[in-house]
Every structure is written in structure tokens, then in C-alpha cells.
């Protein structure tokens, strides 16, 4: 019988690397999806995943379970991705790089989903980050503003600009 997440967490908090590896395997897809959507660059998304799980390992002994592990991990992934985004605002797809399969994405699959993912990746960096955080991750504009060091009004403006650009792109295709 596979170990439950709670059991794995307890073992990992005591330094069990095998338990941590199992938590990693269960969560890496979600963390990569968050990083990819925010950074739009495979290498930087992979770097964000590595940095996120390094932070998880370092901070896991202090995790008290006041929220679900998945919620805590999600916040670390977003924070790490935003930190990397701040370092190099505006990374785009590398030459020849295509969008990865997002089979773990809960949204509808198919051509329409691929067009939407492609359109999101074409947004300007700040508009993309705000759109992903607000529309896909559910963050309020006030929190987005704090995370990105921008005014709340700027967050709203970037979101509306992103929606406008997405609509234009999707109408073309």
C-alpha cells in the first residue's frame, strides 16, 4: 500500500530522502506547470522547479501543517517563479522551443486549449504573469501587486491588457 502524503511529509520532515523523493514525484508536474506559465521558458521553468524543491527541503522541518502541503508548495512555486521572473523580466520561448504538453492541466484539452496556452505564452512578460496569477491561479490583485512590486492598479491594467491581447490573438486563429 502506497504511503499517504501525510506519512511521507512526516518522514521527509525527519530527513527521509526517499519520502521526499516520493513527494517530489507526486508534485513536480504541478510545480512545473506553474513555473512554465509564469516564465514561458523551459530552462527557467526547470530552474524554478529545482529552486522550489530546494526551498521545500530547507523549509520542510518548519512546516506545521496549518495549510495543506499542496497549498504551501503552490505558494513556494509561485514565489520562486516570481523571483526568477524579476531577475530577467521578459524571457520568451527559445528558438525552436515549443509548448510542452500540459496533460496535467485541468482545463479542456484539444486544439482550443493549445491555442490558449500558445496565446498566453505570447503575452508581454508582466501581462502574462499577472494573467496567470489572477485568472489561472486565483490570486487577488492586491497580492499580485505585492508579489511583483507593482501598484494594484497596474496589476489590474496588465490583466485587462492581457485579456484584450488574448482575445485579439484567439480571434485571428
PEKA-V288063 format. One record per residue. N is the residue number from 1. PSI is psi in degrees with one decimal (NA if undefined). OMEGA is omega in whole degrees, -180 to 180 (none if undefined). D_CENTER is the distance of its C-alpha to the mean C-alpha in Angstrom with 2 decimals. Layout:
n={N/N}
psi={PSI/PSI}
omega={OMEGA/OMEGA}
d_center={D_CENTER/D_CENTER}
//
This chain:
n={1/2/3/4/5/6/7/8/9/10/11/12/13/14/15/16/17/18/19/20/21/22/23/24/25/26/27/28/29/30/31/32/33/34/35/36/37/38/39/40/41/42/43/44/45/46/47/48/49/50/51/52/53/54/55/56/57/58/59/60/61/62/63/64/65/66/67/68/69/70/71/72/73/74/75/76/77/78/79/80/81/82/83/84/85/86/87/88/89/90/91/92/93/94/95/96/97/98/99/100/101/102/103/104/105/106/107/108/109/110/111/112/113/114/115/116/117/118/119/120/121/122/123/124/125/126/127/128/129/130/131/132/133/134/135/136/137/138/139/140/141/142/143/144/145/146/147/148/149/150/151/152/153/154/155/156/157/158/159/160/161/162/163/164/165/166/167/168/169/170/171/172/173}
psi={127.8/148.5/143.4/162.0/-40.3/-43.8/-43.9/-42.1/-47.2/-42.8/-43.5/-36.6/-26.5/5.4/9.8/106.9/-31.4/-41.0/-41.2/-40.8/-38.2/-41.1/-40.9/-50.0/-36.4/-23.7/-14.2/-35.9/-43.7/-41.6/-42.2/-40.6/-43.0/-49.9/-42.9/-45.4/-34.5/-35.9/-24.6/34.8/122.7/-48.7/-43.0/-35.8/-42.4/-38.7/-40.7/-38.6/-48.0/-46.0/-38.9/-48.3/-26.0/-44.6/-39.9/-49.3/-43.0/-35.5/-8.5/-40.2/-27.3/-4.0/119.3/-3.2/20.8/-21.4/170.0/148.3/-41.7/-36.4/-43.7/-45.5/-41.8/-45.9/-39.8/-42.2/-44.4/-47.1/-43.3/-44.1/-42.0/-40.1/-45.4/-38.7/-42.1/-35.2/-33.7/55.1/125.3/15.6/140.5/-179.5/138.8/156.7/128.8/-2.0/135.5/166.1/137.0/159.8/131.3/53.7/-22.0/1.5/129.7/-13.8/163.3/137.1/174.7/-171.2/-41.8/-41.5/-42.4/-39.7/-41.7/-46.2/-43.0/-42.5/-41.7/-42.1/-20.3/-8.4/151.7/150.9/-50.8/-41.8/-40.6/-47.2/-45.7/-44.5/-47.0/-47.1/-40.3/-55.4/-37.3/-33.7/-11.9/17.9/141.4/156.0/-35.6/-42.8/-37.4/-44.3/-42.7/-46.6/-40.5/1.5/47.1/167.6/152.5/-39.7/-36.1/-38.5/-46.5/-41.6/-43.0/-39.7/-47.0/-36.9/-41.9/-44.6/-41.9/-46.7/-40.0/-43.7/-44.0/-46.1/-46.2/-30.7/-29.9/-28.1/NA}
omega={-179/180/177/179/-179/179/178/178/-179/179/-180/178/178/176/-180/-177/178/177/178/179/178/176/178/-178/-180/-169/-171/180/179/-180/179/180/178/-177/-179/-178/-180/-172/178/-180/-174/-177/180/177/178/177/178/178/180/-179/178/-178/172/178/178/-179/-178/-174/-176/179/179/180/-175/178/178/172/178/177/-178/178/179/179/179/-180/177/-179/179/-180/179/180/178/177/179/179/179/-178/-175/-178/170/175/180/176/176/179/178/-178/178/179/178/174/179/-178/180/178/-176/-179/-179/-180/175/-175/-180/178/179/178/179/178/179/180/179/-178/180/-180/172/-171/-178/179/179/-178/179/-180/-179/-178/-176/-172/-175/-177/174/179/174/-178/-180/180/177/179/179/-179/-173/-179/176/177/178/177/177/177/180/180/178/180/-179/176/178/179/180/180/178/180/179/-179/-177/176/178/-176/none}
d_center={30.72/27.09/26.11/24.23/20.94/23.12/25.56/23.02/21.58/25.14/26.06/23.07/23.89/27.35/26.15/26.26/24.27/24.76/23.21/20.18/19.99/20.12/17.29/15.24/16.39/15.55/11.91/10.84/10.03/7.51/5.82/6.45/5.39/1.62/3.71/6.26/5.87/5.80/8.27/10.20/11.96/12.37/13.93/11.54/8.51/11.10/12.12/8.87/9.13/12.77/12.56/10.37/13.00/15.72/14.95/14.93/18.27/19.67/18.88/19.51/23.23/22.68/20.43/22.91/21.34/21.58/18.38/17.08/15.55/12.55/12.14/12.76/10.33/7.48/8.91/9.34/5.89/5.19/8.76/8.85/6.62/8.83/11.73/11.53/11.20/14.25/16.10/16.20/15.46/15.62/14.91/15.57/16.12/18.64/22.07/22.35/18.68/17.73/14.69/13.90/14.88/12.31/14.92/12.77/11.53/13.86/14.93/18.30/18.77/21.21/22.08/20.95/17.37/17.45/18.94/16.32/13.45/15.84/16.64/13.15/12.91/16.38/15.74/16.58/13.86/14.25/14.75/11.65/9.46/11.69/11.75/8.12/8.24/11.75/12.31/9.45/8.08/11.67/11.88/15.46/16.50/18.19/15.19/13.24/16.50/16.66/13.24/14.04/17.77/18.98/21.34/20.41/22.54/20.64/17.37/19.41/21.02/17.90/16.68/20.17/20.42/17.26/18.81/22.08/20.88/19.10/22.38/24.44/22.59/22.71/26.37/27.21/25.99}
//
